[in-house]
Amino acid sequence: VYDLAPVKGGLLICSNERGLIYVKNQGFEELLIAGGCWRIFKLNEQSFIVSLEGPLIYKVEASGEGEFKTSELADLRDMAEKYKWWFPHGLPHLTDFTLFNDNLVASVEVGGVISSDPEDMVKWKLEGLEGVDAHNILGVKDGILVAAASGIYKSSNLKDWRKTMGSGGYNHALERCGKYVLSHKSDRKPLLLSDDLGESWVELDFELEAPTFGQTCLKCIDEKTFLYVPSKAYIVKIVEGEVIERNLMFPLVRRVVKFQ
């Protein structure tokens, strides 16, 4: 499971082995779209975008409890071939989405950043960071951030990108907690913190379990506290500079989702 989203009566499950699955609260499950699923992005209470390997993009609309309409929005395999997108463990795919300056923006593994009109989502264009191994993407007040295998990048216009100060390493995850932005990297001190909208980063001085490839395991608890769960569970208090390790273990956490 790479992602999930709550819907009326159950969950949408994004499985890299099976596809997009609807799981009802009572345990019934239905395969909605077959293929390697990577990301679910919520447009509103009834509509979602789903990223599948290829890359392929689908729209899923919930019309009632357990009733869904699925439609293919875009087949980007020709675009992937043109720009030589690739992935060492299968087909290239879109890893994350965000809305920025009236654009729907997506990160490509491995390929960079693309964008589309959110009212259309059929035609996509290549933006900056061409060829970069892009993992996560986040819009902030003055720009957009991308966590990648070579660092964290920032742009104010999707065209001109700069590598942000202090962000070297294999970065995965971008999470906004109040005035703070957080990321993690594959390192014995994995946590990175920014208090200037991602312009610069400091490494938090905590030796913790390092995340591995494909993990996005940060989630805010509140504006000053977040959860970090690679397989052990840690509560990190930003202002107090304190980590509380919980007596919990998971095989491997791909993503942490907070239900509102």
N, C-alpha and C positions, 0 to 999 in steps of 0.2 A: 504494500500500500504506500503510495507516494503522496496522496492528498485525500481529503474528504470534506464534505459540506453537508450541513443539516438541511433537510427539506421536510415538508409536512408529512408526518407519518413515518419518517425514517432518515436514512443517510444516502448520499451519493458517495461511492467509494471509487477512487482512482487507482486501479491496479496496473502495475507495469507488466504483469504476466497475462492478465485477462482482459482488461479494458475498463470501461465505465460501468459500474454495477449499482443498481438501486437495491438497498437492503432495508426491508420494512422492519418496524419495531418488533414485530412478532418473530422475525427471523427469516421470512420469505425473501428470496433475492431474485433479481431479474437482470440479465446482461442487456444494457442499453446500446453500447457501442463496443465492438471488439477491436483489440489492438493494444499496443503498449501505451498506457495512459500516464501522463506526467504531472498535469496541473489542472485544477479547477479554479476559475476566477468568477466571483459573484458579481453580476451586473446589477441585479435587484433581487427582490424576494422570490421571484419566479424564474429568473433567467440566469444562465451560467454559460461561460465559455470553457471549453475543455480542449486541452492540448494533448495530441497523440503523436507518437513517433511517426516520422515521415519526412517533414513535419506536416501534420494535418490539424485543422482547427474546426471544431464543431460547436454549434450552439444547442443548448438543452433548455427547454422551457417546460416548467411544471404547470400543468393545467388543472391539477387536482391531486388528491392524495393517491400516490402510486401511478399517476397518469403523466406521461412525458412525451414531448415532441422533440425529436432530434433531427438536426439538419447540418450537412457539411457546409461550412462557411468558406473555407479556403484550403486548397491543396498546394502546398509550397514546395513540392518535390522538384519542380523545374527551377525554382529560385535557389534551392539548396544545391542543385547541380551547377547552376551558373556561377554561384559564389563559393563553390567548393566547401560547403558546410560538411561536417563530419562528426562522428562520435565513436570512440574506441570500442564501445561495448554494444553497438547496434546502430540504429538510424538516428540522425540528428533530430532535434525536437526543441520546442519552446519550453523554457523552464519556469517563466514567471511573467506576469502582466501587471501593468499599472496604468492609471489615467494621468496624463500630463499635458497641459496646454491644449486642451481639446483633441488630444491624440490618445489612442490606445497603443501603448508601447509594450514590446515583448523582448525578452532576452533569449538568445539562441545558443544552444550547446551543440556544437561549437560553431560560432558564426558571427556574434556581435549583437547588434540591436536593430529591430525593425519597428515600424509604426503603421497605423491605419486609422482611418476615420471610424470612430466608434459607432456611427450610424450605418456604416457599410460593412466593414470587416472582411470584405472579399478581396480587395486589392491592398497589398502591403508593399512598403518600400524600405530599402536598406538605409539605415542611418549610420552614425559613426561607430567606432570600435570594430570595424570589419575584421573578422578572423579571430576575435577574442573569445575565450572560453567563458561565457557569461552565465552566471548561476541565478542571481536574484536581482530584482530591480525595485526601486522605491522612489516615488515622487516626494520631494520636500518643497518648502516654501519658495526657494529661489532656484530650484533645479531638479535634477534627477540623478540618482545614484545607481551604480551597477557594481555588485560584488562578483569578482571574477577570479580565475585561477592565478592571475598575476597581480592582484591588488583590488582596490576599490576606486572606481572612476566616477567623475562628476561632470555634468554638462548643464548649461542653462538653455541650450537650444537644440539639442540632439545631434548637432553637427560637430561641434568642437568639444573635445573631451580632454580632461587632464587627470592624471593619476594623483590621488589625494595623499597628503603628507602622513606618513606613519602607517600606511596600509599595505605594505608588502606582505607576500605570502599567499597561500591558497585560501581565498576568502569565500565563505558561503554564509548566507543569511544577512538580511537587513531588517531591523525591527525598530520602530519609533516608539519611545517611551517618554512622553512629555517633551521636555527640551533635549532629551538625549536620543542619539541614534546608536544602535548596537550592531555588531557583527561578530562572527567567530571565524577562526582560521585553524588549519591543521598544525597545531603546535602544542607544546607542553603548557604554555600560557595562552590559551585559545581566545580569550575574550578581548574585544576591541570596543572602545567607547569614544564617541564624538559629542561635544556639546556645542558645535558650531555648524550644524546641518551637514555634517560629513566632509567639511573642508579639511579637517585634520583629525587624527586618531591617536589615542593613547592605549597602550597595552595594559590591561588590568593585571596587577601583580598577584595572580592566583594560579597555582599549579593544579590543573584539573585534568580530567580525562579529555583527550583531544577528539574532535569529531573526525569522521572518516569521509570518504567521497560520497557526495549525494545527500548529505545531511543538512537540514535547515531546522535546527532544534533550539531556537530562541523564541520566547513569547513574553510579552509584558504581563505582569500581574497588576501593577499600577504605574504611576508616573516615575516612581523611584525604585521599583523592584521588578526583577524579571526572573523567568524560569529558564534554566539551561539544562537540556536533557539529551546528551549523546547516547548513553544507556543508563548511567547513574543520573539521579535527579538532584539538581542544585538550585537553591533559591539565593539569588544575588541581590544584596541591598547596596544600591549605588552610592548613596550619600554616606552611609555608615562604613562602606568599604568592607562588608562582611559577606561571607558565603556560608550558607547552612546546607549541609548535605543530608538529604532525606534517605531513609532506609528503604529505597525502592530501586529495582533493577529491571531493565527492559532489554530484549535482545538487541534491537537497533531502532532508534527513532528517526524517521525520515522527515517528519514535519509536526509541529505542535499547532493545534487549532483551538482557538478560544471560542466557545459558544456564547453568544450574547443572550 
